[in-house]
Amino acid sequence: MPKQIRSLTRALSVIEALNGSDRALSLHQLHQTTELDRATLLRILATLIEAGWVYRSLGDGCYRLTFQLHEMGTHIRPENSLAQLAAPIMEALQRKLHWPSDLMIYNGKRMEIIETTRRQSPLFLPQGFMGYQPYMLQSATGRAYLAWSHPNDCKVILQRLQREEGPDANLAHDEVWVQKMLEETRRQGYAERDRNYFGGPDDSNSYEVNVVAIPIIVMQEVQACLNLTWIEELVQPEQLEEVFLPALRAAADAIAQRLLTHEFY
């Protein structure tokens, strides 16, 4: 493990102390909160003031965070926070099952991978899938999102797909097929990808890939979907029900709980 930079850790502890307080803090209060000695605190504060992260008020001599942190907040994407919260749970799932998982959100057009354990899995060769966007009606994650979304949201997405071109549009126009597929998905409790779906990054002429996905639901809304991908000839059929799905559901529930705990929904 790389050696930590203690001075950076101390500076961050000062920023966290200021951010965690509902009012400005004096040098004495910062000393009590961070447990850093006053000489070290003064050096850190002087550096942060010069860099523009902290300022000392003229009126009371207390320290406050500057607007610079608020400007940084405009560059923080919600999906990055979602991926950060989910990553440890996804890593544990990969270690348990060995096969990789993807965390996907609906980006307004399609599902999009925002985190994946493909690089950690020794059993899967394709790499570099961050940002990949599969078809909604053929992919397991797209089907999971549609099946458990609010009916009005699902309707809007399907209407948009009908106005586009390509495989999703052709399938979306077959409303009877769509409703039957979504009902079957909800009935079995998970989504499977279309067996005729070929051409995605997982596909190969050498092996057949299978994918299942389930929604991550918080406050009765689908926040994301979690899938599991494996090479079919290397997995026994009974493993899906006995091993894969229980572990995948447990991981999705754990991610949902983390989102709820952090009020990220």
C-alpha positions in Angstrom: 0.0 0.0 0.0 1.4 3.5 -0.9 2.6 5.6 2.0 0.1 8.2 3.2 0.8 11.9 3.2 0.1 12.9 6.8 0.1 16.6 6.1 -2.7 16.1 3.6 -4.7 14.0 6.0 -4.4 16.7 8.6 -5.5 19.4 6.2 -8.5 17.3 5.2 -9.4 16.9 8.9 -9.5 20.7 9.2 -11.8 21.0 6.2 -14.0 18.2 7.5 -14.3 20.0 10.9 -15.3 23.3 9.3 -17.7 21.5 6.9 -19.3 19.6 9.8 -20.0 22.7 11.9 -23.1 24.9 11.5 -21.0 27.9 12.4 -17.5 29.3 12.1 -14.8 27.8 14.3 -12.1 29.5 16.4 -8.6 28.2 16.6 -9.4 26.7 20.0 -12.5 25.0 18.7 -10.6 23.5 15.8 -7.9 22.3 18.2 -10.6 20.5 20.2 -12.3 19.0 17.2 -9.2 17.9 15.2 -6.9 17.2 18.2 -4.1 18.9 16.3 -1.7 21.1 18.2 -2.0 24.8 17.7 1.2 25.3 15.8 0.3 22.6 13.3 -3.2 24.1 13.0 -1.9 27.5 12.3 0.4 26.2 9.5 -2.4 24.3 7.9 -4.8 27.2 8.2 -2.3 29.6 6.6 -1.8 27.1 3.7 -5.6 26.7 3.2 -6.2 30.4 3.3 -3.4 31.1 0.8 -4.9 28.4 -1.5 -8.3 29.9 -1.2 -10.1 27.1 0.7 -10.5 28.8 4.0 -10.9 32.4 5.1 -10.7 34.1 8.5 -13.5 36.5 9.3 -12.6 40.1 10.1 -15.6 40.3 12.5 -14.8 37.4 14.9 -11.5 36.0 13.8 -13.1 32.6 13.2 -12.4 30.3 10.3 -14.9 29.4 7.5 -14.8 27.5 4.3 -14.8 29.7 1.1 -17.1 29.5 -1.9 -14.4 27.5 -3.7 -15.8 24.3 -2.2 -19.3 25.2 -3.4 -18.0 25.7 -6.9 -16.4 22.2 -6.8 -19.8 20.9 -5.9 -21.1 21.8 -9.3 -18.7 19.3 -10.9 -19.8 16.4 -8.7 -22.1 14.1 -10.6 -24.7 12.1 -8.6 -23.8 8.9 -10.4 -20.2 9.2 -9.0 -21.6 9.2 -5.5 -23.8 6.3 -6.3 -20.9 4.3 -7.7 -18.7 5.1 -4.7 -21.4 3.8 -2.3 -21.9 0.7 -4.3 -18.3 -0.2 -5.1 -17.4 -2.1 -1.8 -20.5 -4.2 -2.0 -19.9 -5.0 -5.7 -16.3 -6.0 -4.8 -17.6 -8.4 -2.1 -20.0 -9.8 -4.6 -17.3 -10.4 -7.1 -15.1 -12.1 -4.6 -18.0 -14.4 -3.6 -19.2 -15.4 -7.1 -16.0 -14.6 -9.2 -18.1 -13.4 -12.1 -18.3 -9.6 -12.8 -21.2 -7.3 -12.1 -22.2 -3.9 -13.6 -24.0 -1.1 -11.9 -26.2 0.9 -14.3 -28.4 3.9 -14.2 -30.9 5.2 -16.7 -29.3 8.3 -18.2 -32.5 9.6 -20.0 -31.9 7.6 -23.1 -30.5 4.2 -22.2 -28.9 2.3 -19.3 -25.3 3.3 -18.7 -22.5 1.5 -16.8 -21.3 3.7 -14.0 -19.3 1.0 -12.1 -18.1 -2.5 -12.9 -16.0 -5.3 -11.4 -14.9 -6.6 -14.7 -11.3 -5.7 -14.1 -11.3 -7.6 -10.8 -12.8 -10.8 -12.2 -10.3 -13.5 -13.3 -13.1 -15.2 -15.2 -14.0 -12.6 -17.8 -11.7 -11.2 -20.5 -13.4 -8.1 -21.9 -12.4 -4.9 -20.2 -13.1 -1.2 -20.3 -16.9 -1.0 -20.3 -17.4 2.1 -18.2 -20.0 4.2 -20.0 -21.3 1.4 -22.2 -25.0 1.8 -23.0 -26.9 -1.4 -23.9 -30.3 -1.5 -25.6 -33.3 -1.0 -23.2 -35.5 -3.8 -24.4 -32.9 -6.5 -25.1 -30.5 -6.0 -22.1 -31.2 -7.5 -18.7 -30.6 -4.1 -17.0 -32.9 -2.3 -19.3 -35.7 -4.8 -18.8 -35.2 -4.7 -15.0 -35.4 -0.9 -15.0 -38.6 -0.8 -17.1 -40.2 -3.7 -15.2 -39.9 -2.1 -11.8 -40.2 1.6 -12.7 -43.5 3.5 -12.1 -45.9 2.6 -14.9 -46.0 6.3 -16.0 -42.2 6.4 -16.2 -42.2 3.1 -18.1 -44.8 4.5 -20.6 -42.8 7.6 -21.3 -39.6 5.6 -22.0 -41.4 3.2 -24.3 -43.0 6.1 -26.2 -39.6 7.7 -26.6 -38.2 4.4 -27.9 -41.0 4.2 -30.5 -39.9 7.5 -31.9 -36.3 6.3 -32.5 -34.7 3.9 -35.0 -33.1 0.6 -34.5 -33.9 -2.6 -32.5 -35.4 -0.9 -29.5 -37.8 1.0 -31.7 -39.0 -2.1 -33.5 -39.6 -3.9 -30.3 -41.3 -1.0 -28.6 -43.9 -0.8 -31.3 -45.0 -4.4 -30.4 -46.9 -3.3 -27.2 -48.3 -6.8 -26.6 -44.8 -8.3 -26.6 -43.5 -5.6 -24.4 -46.2 -6.0 -21.7 -45.8 -9.8 -21.8 -42.0 -9.5 -21.4 -42.3 -7.0 -18.5 -45.0 -9.1 -16.7 -42.8 -12.2 -17.0 -39.8 -10.3 -15.7 -41.7 -9.1 -12.6 -43.2 -12.6 -12.1 -39.8 -14.3 -11.9 -38.3 -11.5 -9.9 -35.3 -10.8 -12.1 -34.6 -9.8 -15.7 -32.8 -11.8 -18.3 -31.3 -10.5 -21.5 -32.8 -11.4 -24.8 -31.4 -14.7 -26.0 -31.3 -13.2 -29.6 -29.3 -10.2 -28.4 -25.9 -10.3 -30.0 -23.4 -7.6 -30.8 -22.8 -6.2 -27.4 -19.3 -6.0 -25.8 -19.8 -9.3 -24.0 -20.5 -11.3 -27.0 -18.1 -13.7 -28.7 -18.3 -16.3 -31.4 -16.3 -18.6 -29.0 -18.8 -18.6 -26.1 -22.3 -17.7 -25.1 -22.8 -15.1 -22.4 -25.8 -14.9 -20.0 -26.8 -11.9 -17.9 -29.4 -11.3 -15.2 -30.3 -8.1 -13.5 -32.4 -6.8 -10.6 -33.4 -3.3 -9.6 -32.0 -1.3 -6.7 -35.1 0.3 -5.2 -35.2 3.1 -2.6 -38.3 4.9 -1.5 -40.3 2.8 -4.0 -38.2 4.2 -6.9 -35.7 2.4 -9.1 -32.4 4.1 -8.4 -30.2 1.8 -10.5 -29.8 -1.8 -11.6 -27.2 -4.4 -10.8 -26.4 -7.3 -13.1 -24.3 -10.4 -13.1 -22.5 -11.7 -16.3 -21.1 -15.2 -16.9 -20.0 -17.6 -19.6 -22.9 -20.1 -19.8 -20.9 -23.2 -20.5 -18.9 -22.7 -17.3 -21.9 -22.5 -15.0 -24.4 -25.2 -14.0 -28.1 -24.2 -14.5 -29.0 -24.7 -10.9 -26.4 -22.2 -9.8 -28.5 -19.3 -11.0 -31.4 -20.0 -8.5 -29.3 -21.5 -5.7 -26.2 -19.2 -5.7 -26.2 -16.3 -8.1 -29.7 -14.8 -7.5 -29.6 -14.9 -3.7 -26.1 -13.2 -3.7 -27.2 -10.6 -6.3 -30.3 -9.7 -4.4 -28.4 -9.4 -1.1 -25.9 -7.1 -2.8 -28.7 -4.9 -4.3 -30.4 -4.7 -0.9 -27.2 -3.7 0.7 -26.6 -1.0 -1.9 -30.2 0.2 -1.4 -29.6 0.4 2.4 -26.5 2.5 1.9 -28.4 4.9 -0.4 -31.1 5.1 2.2 -28.7 5.7 5.0 -26.9 8.5 3.1 -30.3 9.9 1.9 -29.1 9.4 -1.7 -32.3 8.9 -3.6 
